[in-house]
C-alpha cells in the first residue's frame, strides 16, 4: 500500500512539474464584459475549442445604468 501511495505521489508531482510551464505562459484576462449568460457560456466554450484558453468562467456584473439587471463577464487564462 505504501508503494502505491509513493508511486501516486511521484506521478502527481511529475504531472504538475510538466504542466507548470504551459500554465505560466497563460495570463488571466477579462475577455468580454456585459454579456448575457448564454452568450458568455458559448464564447467560453468556443475559446476552448479554438485553443485560446483552457480555463474560463463567467462572473456576474451589475451595471450601474440598469439597476436590478445583471450581465456576465468572461474571464479566461489566455495563452
Backbone as CSV, one residue per row, in Angstrom:
resi,resn,N_x,N_y,N_z,CA_x,CA_y,CA_z,C_x,C_y,C_z
1,UNK,0.826,-1.185,0.000,0.000,0.000,0.000,0.872,1.251,0.000
2,UNK,1.940,1.206,0.777,2.828,2.362,0.860,3.490,2.638,-0.490
3,UNK,3.835,1.569,-1.228,4.456,1.739,-2.540,3.471,2.372,-3.533
4,UNK,2.211,1.982,-3.420,1.200,2.561,-4.307,1.035,4.051,-4.042
5,UNK,1.019,4.442,-2.767,0.905,5.857,-2.423,2.128,6.640,-2.886
6,UNK,3.306,6.047,-2.725,4.524,6.715,-3.177,4.518,6.879,-4.689
7,UNK,4.105,5.843,-5.397,4.041,5.909,-6.858,3.022,6.949,-7.304
8,UNK,1.894,7.010,-6.627,0.874,8.003,-6.956,1.377,9.414,-6.685
9,UNK,2.080,9.603,-5.587,2.629,10.920,-5.263,3.667,11.341,-6.295
10,UNK,4.526,10.419,-6.720,5.521,10.746,-7.738,4.869,11.069,-9.074
11,UNK,3.839,10.351,-9.408,3.114,10.610,-10.645,2.462,11.992,-10.607
12,UNK,1.890,12.352,-9.480,1.253,13.658,-9.325,2.277,14.784,-9.431
13,UNK,3.406,14.636,-8.767,4.452,15.656,-8.812,4.988,15.799,-10.236
14,UNK,5.169,14.690,-10.928,5.645,14.735,-12.306,4.649,15.431,-13.211
15,UNK,3.383,15.138,-13.032,2.346,15.782,-13.844,2.301,17.275,-13.590
16,UNK,2.431,17.683,-12.345,2.432,19.108,-12.021,3.670,19.800,-12.563
17,UNK,4.798,19.137,-12.488,6.047,19.739,-12.963,6.021,19.923,-14.480
18,UNK,5.420,18.986,-15.191,5.384,19.102,-16.648,4.305,20.058,-17.120
19,UNK,3.285,20.318,-16.318,2.224,21.221,-16.746,2.473,22.663,-16.322
20,UNK,3.417,22.911,-15.442,3.653,24.262,-14.947,4.082,25.243,-16.042
21,UNK,5.007,24.900,-16.962,5.396,25.879,-17.975,4.232,26.345,-18.845
22,UNK,3.329,25.469,-19.201,2.187,25.871,-20.014,1.283,26.811,-19.240
23,UNK,1.097,26.562,-17.964,0.260,27.436,-17.162,0.935,28.775,-16.920
24,UNK,2.253,28.784,-16.803,2.962,30.031,-16.567,2.892,30.943,-17.789
25,UNK,2.709,30.357,-18.977,2.645,31.149,-20.200,1.280,31.802,-20.378
26,UNK,0.272,31.357,-19.644,-1.058,31.933,-19.785,-1.232,33.114,-18.833
27,UNK,-2.163,33.992,-19.184,-2.388,35.209,-18.408,-3.884,35.389,-18.168
28,UNK,-4.258,35.689,-16.932,-5.660,35.906,-16.605,-6.130,37.222,-17.209
29,UNK,-7.227,37.159,-17.966,-7.782,38.353,-18.602,-9.302,38.322,-18.551
30,UNK,-9.899,39.510,-18.491,-11.338,39.597,-18.709,-11.491,39.750,-20.221
31,UNK,-11.979,38.713,-20.863,-12.019,38.667,-22.317,-13.192,39.473,-22.862
32,UNK,-14.373,39.297,-22.273,-15.570,40.024,-22.690,-16.301,40.522,-21.448
33,UNK,-17.045,41.609,-21.610,-17.770,42.189,-20.491,-19.218,42.435,-20.884
34,UNK,-20.088,42.403,-19.890,-21.515,42.729,-20.049,-22.214,41.864,-21.087
35,UNK,-22.068,40.560,-20.949,-22.699,39.606,-21.863,-23.922,38.966,-21.224
36,UNK,-24.907,38.552,-22.022,-25.963,37.683,-21.492,-25.354,36.329,-21.111
37,UNK,-26.007,35.618,-20.225,-25.468,34.358,-19.705,-25.164,33.353,-20.809
38,UNK,-26.112,33.105,-21.697,-25.912,32.087,-22.733,-24.792,32.460,-23.700
39,UNK,-24.605,33.750,-23.972,-23.523,34.190,-24.845,-22.177,34.007,-24.139
40,UNK,-22.119,34.289,-22.855,-20.890,34.100,-22.083,-20.467,32.629,-22.098
41,UNK,-21.403,31.735,-21.881,-21.113,30.302,-21.903,-20.648,29.878,-23.295
42,UNK,-21.328,30.337,-24.321,-20.976,29.987,-25.704,-19.573,30.478,-26.060
43,UNK,-19.252,31.729,-25.715,-17.924,32.269,-26.004,-16.846,31.517,-25.230
44,UNK,-17.137,31.152,-23.984,-16.170,30.396,-23.189,-15.862,29.053,-23.802
45,UNK,-16.898,28.351,-24.240,-16.705,27.045,-24.862,-15.987,27.152,-26.207
46,UNK,-16.307,28.182,-26.979,-15.645,28.327,-28.275,-14.164,28.662,-28.109
47,UNK,-13.809,29.371,-27.043,-12.401,29.639,-26.778,-11.612,28.381,-26.491
48,UNK,-12.242,27.422,-25.814,-11.600,26.130,-25.561,-11.437,25.375,-26.874
49,UNK,-12.475,25.375,-27.691,-12.432,24.639,-28.960,-11.398,25.210,-29.927
50,UNK,-11.188,26.514,-29.908,-10.209,27.131,-30.807,-8.806,27.173,-30.215
51,UNK,-8.660,26.772,-28.950,-7.345,26.714,-28.323,-6.865,28.025,-27.732
52,UNK,-7.747,28.994,-27.565,-7.333,30.278,-26.969,-7.125,30.144,-25.470
53,UNK,-7.912,29.299,-24.813,-7.775,29.085,-23.380,-8.320,27.719,-23.019
54,UNK,-7.974,27.277,-21.817,-8.481,26.012,-21.305,-9.335,26.245,-20.068
55,UNK,-8.978,27.222,-19.259,-9.709,27.532,-18.042,-10.427,28.862,-18.218
56,UNK,-11.730,28.876,-17.968,-12.529,30.089,-18.125,-13.727,30.025,-17.200
57,UNK,-14.343,31.170,-16.938,-15.578,31.225,-16.154,-16.285,32.543,-16.425
58,UNK,-17.537,32.583,-16.079,-18.353,33.786,-16.216,-18.643,34.325,-14.813
59,UNK,-18.405,35.615,-14.626,-18.706,36.244,-13.341,-19.850,37.234,-13.521
60,UNK,-20.594,37.447,-12.462,-21.739,38.362,-12.509,-21.251,39.801,-12.511
61,UNK,-21.889,40.604,-13.326,-21.546,42.023,-13.453,-22.831,42.827,-13.298
62,UNK,-22.846,43.756,-12.364,-24.019,44.598,-12.126,-23.774,45.995,-12.694
63,UNK,-24.240,46.272,-13.905,-24.024,47.611,-14.461,-24.849,48.653,-13.712
64,UNK,-24.276,49.831,-13.517,-24.957,50.904,-12.796,-26.079,51.521,-13.624
65,UNK,-26.008,51.379,-14.927,-27.017,52.008,-15.786,-28.369,51.296,-15.733
66,UNK,-28.361,49.994,-15.367,-29.607,49.231,-15.294,-29.733,48.578,-13.929
67,UNK,-30.249,49.283,-12.922,-30.378,48.686,-11.591,-31.284,47.451,-11.619
68,UNK,-30.867,46.420,-10.929,-31.643,45.188,-10.861,-31.417,44.256,-12.033
69,UNK,-30.666,44.693,-13.015,-30.366,43.872,-14.187,-28.878,43.549,-14.158
70,UNK,-28.501,42.306,-14.345,-27.089,41.976,-14.316,-26.678,41.219,-15.568
71,UNK,-25.393,41.342,-15.900,-24.804,40.669,-17.043,-23.620,39.848,-16.556
72,UNK,-22.885,39.275,-17.476,-21.763,38.408,-17.124,-20.489,38.848,-17.834
73,UNK,-19.371,38.696,-17.140,-18.051,38.952,-17.707,-17.362,37.608,-17.905
74,UNK,-16.721,37.432,-19.040,-15.985,36.200,-19.340,-14.519,36.392,-18.977
75,UNK,-14.045,35.568,-18.051,-12.655,35.565,-17.612,-11.989,34.290,-18.113
76,UNK,-10.722,34.389,-18.526,-10.017,33.204,-19.008,-8.522,33.386,-18.823
77,UNK,-7.838,32.257,-18.693,-6.382,32.247,-18.737,-6.008,32.092,-20.204
78,UNK,-5.682,33.210,-20.855,-5.438,33.238,-22.289,-3.984,32.859,-22.566
79,UNK,-3.784,32.002,-23.551,-2.427,31.585,-23.957,-1.790,32.632,-24.826
